[in-house]
């Protein structure tokens, strides 16, 4: 439908985590500055509508073009990737499939973690870049806005984004579910890699800052992080004494062997240890030590697996919502497409109307032109409405019908002109 309105085809070309590994995705990543330059280049090349989305999980272009290679060339020009690499992992969607793909991205159905809505802010940024570069048109704006409306409804009316989906957050959820008065417990976070940092940020939301202590082998790194987030910090040398005073120990180190062993512990009160490392960085035998509860990644992953399964049950509901908004888009596009033809028809009928009235005014002195115009205008409106219903019928071959209308009313107009003369 889009190519019939704009004389171009809507294409979506790109790659994602589904086929491309991290290295390949990195090769095709496009920086924000290069995204802006890409849009300006596309505009100079005569591409009327385009926007680009580049995240850690995907690089995609949506645009109206004559051929998908026009868009593929832009991706390769502004990234480190090659066409040869691209074709091995790429997807190309056209028209309705491109629209559906955008709606699925916006609603979290295409996210690496099902239901993850981080992509929405990235989509909005892509939209803003295109808006600033003046590479959007009325069609792409409408598609984009409806995709965001669908995203909002899916998020607000389904459980597609509920529950725990990352191990770092699952650790916090476990504490909330299993530890009484958890916000007042003392916590030690050991290790500040990516998982450690993510866990720390989650901890800050639910626990008192003065109860959280960060420990890392590199003290400067721990001190810098603790300062930025207003947390306590301890040196690695203090680890043993700090652990024996805490209630919860979260281990996020990345060593090839256990960093937390039995010899660290004295006679200890009850302690919850959560080991987020793979391989394990907490000695498994600690689970048998009195007063210690040891939770590892496998146990936490079961919680995330349950969440994903629950989210999968929401997919059919999300699809129904998407279909509703795509139907609204189809109706809008149909109206945009038919309006010029119907306006032309109405003008043609009104020309006929005026010519007939003028003919009768000249021929009959008693002719009431005002009354005739009122009556015939109703006829014009009804004929136009009848044709509108015909053109909107799903069984109508619109192009042929419009062509027929043009021919018929041109002939009719010529015939009346001949009679009038």
C-alpha positions in Angstrom: 0.0 0.0 0.0 2.8 2.4 0.9 4.5 2.2 -2.5 1.2 2.9 -4.3 0.8 6.2 -2.3 4.3 7.5 -2.4 5.6 5.8 -5.6 8.3 4.2 -3.4 8.6 1.0 -1.4 9.0 0.9 2.3 12.0 -1.2 3.2 13.5 -2.3 6.5 17.1 -3.5 6.1 19.4 -4.5 9.0 20.8 -7.1 11.3 20.3 -8.1 14.9 21.3 -10.5 17.6 19.3 -13.2 16.0 21.8 -13.9 13.2 24.8 -11.6 14.0 27.2 -12.2 16.8 28.6 -9.4 19.1 31.7 -8.8 16.8 29.6 -8.6 13.7 27.1 -6.3 15.3 30.0 -4.1 16.5 31.3 -3.9 12.9 27.9 -2.5 11.7 27.3 -0.2 14.7 26.8 3.4 13.6 27.7 6.2 16.0 25.2 9.0 16.8 27.2 11.5 14.8 27.5 9.1 11.8 23.7 8.4 12.1 23.1 12.2 11.5 25.6 12.3 8.6 23.9 9.2 7.1 20.5 10.9 7.2 22.0 14.0 5.5 23.6 11.8 2.9 20.3 9.9 2.2 18.5 13.3 1.8 21.1 14.4 -0.8 20.7 11.1 -2.6 17.0 11.8 -3.0 15.6 9.4 -0.3 12.5 11.2 0.9 11.8 9.3 4.1 14.3 7.4 6.3 15.4 6.8 9.9 18.2 4.7 11.3 18.3 2.6 14.6 21.6 1.5 16.0 21.9 -0.3 19.3 24.1 -3.0 20.9 21.6 -5.6 19.6 20.7 -4.3 16.2 21.4 -1.9 13.3 18.4 -1.2 11.1 17.2 1.4 8.6 13.6 2.0 7.7 13.2 4.0 4.5 11.2 4.7 1.3 13.4 3.7 -1.6 13.4 2.2 -5.1 15.6 -0.7 -4.1 16.8 -2.0 -0.7 20.5 -1.7 -1.8 20.1 2.1 -1.5 19.7 1.6 2.2 22.2 -1.3 2.6 24.8 0.9 0.9 24.2 3.6 3.6 24.7 1.1 6.4 28.0 -0.2 5.0 29.2 3.3 4.2 28.8 4.6 7.7 29.9 1.5 9.6 32.9 -0.8 9.5 30.9 -3.6 7.9 31.0 -4.8 4.3 28.2 -5.8 1.9 29.6 -9.3 1.9 29.4 -9.5 5.7 25.9 -7.9 5.7 24.2 -10.3 3.3 25.3 -13.3 5.5 23.4 -12.0 8.6 20.9 -9.5 7.2 17.2 -9.3 7.0 15.2 -7.3 4.4 11.5 -6.6 5.1 9.2 -4.9 2.6 6.0 -2.8 3.0 3.6 -4.6 5.4 6.4 -6.9 6.7 8.5 -3.8 7.4 5.7 -2.1 9.3 5.0 -5.3 11.3 8.7 -5.6 12.2 8.8 -2.0 13.5 5.7 -2.6 15.6 7.2 -5.8 17.0 10.4 -3.9 17.9 8.5 -1.1 19.6 6.4 -3.5 21.7 9.4 -5.6 22.9 8.6 -8.7 20.9 11.9 -8.5 19.0 14.0 -7.6 22.1 16.8 -10.0 23.0 15.1 -10.3 26.4 11.4 -10.6 25.5 9.4 -7.6 26.7 12.5 -5.4 27.3 11.3 -1.8 26.6 14.7 -0.1 26.6 14.4 -0.1 22.8 11.6 2.5 23.1 13.9 5.3 24.2 16.3 4.3 21.4 13.5 4.4 18.8 12.5 7.8 20.0 16.1 9.0 19.7 16.2 7.7 16.1 12.9 9.5 15.4 14.3 12.8 16.8 17.5 12.5 14.6 15.4 12.0 11.5 13.1 14.8 12.5 16.0 17.2 12.9 17.5 16.1 9.6 14.1 16.5 7.9 14.1 12.9 6.6 10.7 12.0 7.8 7.5 12.3 5.8 3.8 12.1 6.8 3.7 8.4 6.2 6.8 7.5 8.3 5.6 9.8 11.1 2.2 8.1 11.2 3.7 4.6 11.2 6.1 5.5 13.9 3.5 7.2 16.2 1.1 4.3 15.9 4.0 1.9 16.7 4.6 3.9 19.9 0.9 3.9 20.8 0.9 0.1 20.4 4.0 -0.1 22.6 2.4 1.9 25.3 -0.8 -0.2 25.3 1.1 -3.5 25.4 3.2 -2.2 28.3 0.1 -0.9 30.2 -2.4 -3.7 29.6 -0.2 -6.9 29.5 2.4 -8.6 31.6 4.9 -8.7 28.7 7.5 -6.7 30.7 6.8 -7.9 34.2 9.0 -10.0 36.4 12.7 -10.7 36.6 14.8 -11.1 33.5 18.4 -10.5 34.4 20.5 -12.4 37.0 21.6 -9.1 38.6 18.0 -8.0 39.2 17.0 -11.6 40.1 19.5 -11.4 43.0 17.7 -8.3 44.4 14.3 -10.0 43.9 15.5 -13.0 45.7 16.6 -10.9 48.7 13.2 -9.1 48.7 11.3 -12.4 48.6 13.4 -14.3 51.2 14.9 -11.8 53.7 12.8 -10.1 56.3 13.3 -6.4 56.8 15.7 -6.6 53.9 16.1 -2.8 53.5 17.9 -2.6 56.9 20.3 -5.5 56.3 24.0 -4.9 55.8 25.2 -5.8 52.3 28.7 -6.4 50.9 29.1 -6.4 47.1 32.4 -8.0 46.1 33.4 -7.4 42.5 32.8 -4.5 40.1 32.7 -5.9 36.6 29.6 -5.3 34.4 27.4 -7.7 36.5 28.7 -6.1 39.7 27.9 -2.6 38.6 24.4 -3.5 37.4 23.8 -5.3 40.6 25.0 -2.3 42.6 22.7 0.0 40.8 19.7 -2.3 41.5 20.7 -2.5 45.2 20.7 1.3 45.5 17.0 1.4 44.6 16.0 -0.9 47.5 18.5 -0.6 50.3 19.8 2.2 52.5 23.0 3.6 51.1 24.8 3.5 54.4 24.2 -0.3 54.7 26.0 -1.1 51.4 29.7 -1.6 51.1 31.7 -2.1 47.9 34.8 -4.2 47.8 37.0 -4.7 44.7 40.6 -5.9 44.2 41.4 -2.5 42.7 40.5 -0.1 45.5 40.5 3.0 43.3 37.8 1.5 41.1 35.7 0.7 44.1 36.2 4.1 45.7 35.3 5.9 42.5 32.1 3.9 42.1 31.2 4.2 45.8 31.7 8.0 45.7 29.5 8.5 42.6 26.7 6.4 44.3 27.2 7.6 47.9 28.1 4.0 49.1 30.6 2.7 51.6 33.9 1.3 50.4 36.4 -1.1 51.9 39.8 -2.3 50.7 40.4 -5.9 49.6 42.5 -6.4 52.7 39.4 -5.7 54.9 37.2 -8.3 53.0 37.3 -11.0 55.8 36.4 -8.6 58.6 33.7 -6.9 56.5 32.1 -10.2 55.5 31.9 -11.4 59.1 29.9 -8.3 60.0 27.4 -8.4 57.2 24.1 -10.0 56.6 24.2 -10.5 52.8 27.2 -11.1 50.6 26.9 -10.7 46.8 29.8 -12.1 44.9 30.3 -10.7 41.3 33.9 -11.4 40.8 35.2 -13.0 37.6 38.0 -15.3 38.7 38.6 -18.8 37.3 38.4 -20.2 40.8 36.6 -19.5 44.1 37.4 -16.1 45.6 35.2 -16.8 48.7 36.4 -19.9 50.6 35.6 -21.4 54.0 38.8 -20.1 55.6 37.4 -16.5 55.3 34.6 -17.3 57.8 34.7 -17.3 61.6 31.8 -18.4 63.7 29.2 -16.5 61.8 25.7 -15.4 62.4 23.2 -16.2 59.6 24.5 -15.1 56.2 23.0 -15.1 52.7 25.6 -15.5 50.0 24.6 -14.9 46.4 27.2 -16.1 43.8 26.6 -14.3 40.4 29.8 -15.6 38.9 30.4 -18.2 36.2 32.4 -20.3 36.9 31.4 -20.3 40.6 33.4 -17.9 42.7 32.0 -19.1 46.0 33.3 -22.5 47.3 30.3 -24.9 47.1 31.1 -26.5 50.4 30.0 -23.3 52.1 26.4 -24.3 51.5 26.9 -26.9 54.2 28.2 -24.5 56.8 25.8 -23.7 59.6 24.0 -20.4 59.2 24.9 -19.9 55.6 22.5 -19.9 52.7 24.2 -20.1 49.3 22.4 -19.2 46.1 24.0 -19.5 42.7 23.3 -18.4 39.2 21.4 -21.6 38.3 18.9 -21.0 41.1 18.5 -17.4 40.1 18.2 -18.4 36.4 15.2 -20.6 37.2 13.4 -17.4 38.4 14.3 -15.6 35.1 13.2 -18.7 33.1 9.8 -18.6 34.8 9.5 -14.9 34.0 10.2 -15.5 30.3 7.7 -18.4 30.1 5.1 -16.1 31.7 5.9 -13.4 29.2 5.6 -15.8 26.3 2.0 -16.3 27.3 1.4 -12.6 26.7 2.6 -12.7 23.1 -0.8 -13.5 21.5 -2.4 -10.5 23.5 0.4 -8.2 22.2 -0.1 -9.4 18.7 -3.8 -8.6 18.8 -3.0 -5.1 20.0 -0.4 -4.7 17.2 -3.0 -5.8 14.6 -5.4 -3.2 15.9 -3.0 -0.4 15.3 -1.9 -1.8 12.0 -5.5 -1.8 10.9 -5.8 1.8 12.0 -2.7 2.5 9.9 -4.3 0.7 6.9 -7.5 2.8 7.2 -5.5 6.0 7.4 -3.4 5.1 4.4 -6.6 4.1 2.4 -8.1 7.4 3.3 -5.0 9.3 2.2 -5.0 7.4 -1.0 -8.7 7.8 -1.9 -9.1 11.5 -0.9 -7.6 13.0 -4.0 -9.7 10.8 -6.3 -12.9 11.5 -4.4 -12.2 15.3 -4.3 -11.6 15.2 -8.1 -14.8 13.3 -8.6 -16.8 15.8 -6.5 -15.3 18.7 -8.4 -16.2 17.0 -11.7 -19.8 16.4 -10.5 -20.1 20.0 -9.3 -18.9 21.3 -12.7 -21.6 19.2 -14.3 -24.1 20.5 -11.7 -23.2 24.2 -12.5 -23.3 23.7 -16.3 -26.8 22.0 -16.2 -28.1 24.8 -13.9 -26.7 27.5 -16.1 -28.2 25.8 -19.2 -31.7 25.7 -17.6 -31.4 29.3 -16.3 -30.9 30.4 -19.9 -33.6 28.2 -21.3 -36.4 28.8 -18.7 -37.1 32.2 -17.2 -39.0 30.8 -14.3 -36.2 28.3 -13.4 -35.4 28.4 -9.6 -31.6 28.1 -9.7 -31.2 28.3 -5.9 -33.6 25.5 -5.3 -32.0 23.4 -8.1 -28.5 23.9 -6.7 -29.6 22.8 -3.2 -31.2 19.6 -4.6 -28.5 18.7 -7.0 -25.7 19.3 -4.3 -27.4 16.6 -2.2 -27.2 14.3 -5.3 -23.5 15.2 -5.8 -22.7 14.4 -2.1 -24.6 11.1 -2.2 -22.9 10.0 -5.4 -19.5 10.9 -3.9 -20.3 9.0 -0.7 -21.4 6.0 -2.7 -18.1 5.9 -4.6 -16.2 6.3 -1.3 -17.9 3.2 0.0 -17.1 1.4 -3.2 -13.4 2.3 -3.2 -13.1 1.3 0.5 -14.5 -2.2 -0.1 -11.8 -4.8 0.3 -12.9 -6.5 -2.9 -12.5 -3.3 -5.0 -9.6 -3.0 -7.5 -9.0 0.6 -6.6 -6.7 1.6 -9.5 -9.1 0.2 -12.1 -12.1 1.9 -10.4 -10.4 5.3 -10.3 -9.4 4.9 -13.9 -13.0 4.1 -14.8 -14.3 7.0 -12.8 -12.0 9.4 -14.6 -12.9 8.1 -18.1 -16.7 8.0 -17.4 -17.0 11.5 -16.0 -14.7 13.1 -18.6 -16.9 11.7 -21.3 -20.1 12.7 -19.4 -18.8 16.2 -19.0 -17.9 16.5 -22.7 -21.4 15.3 -23.7 -23.1 17.9 -21.5 -20.9 20.6 -22.9 -22.0 19.6 -26.4 -25.7 19.7 -25.5 -25.3 23.1 -23.8 -23.8 24.5 -27.0 
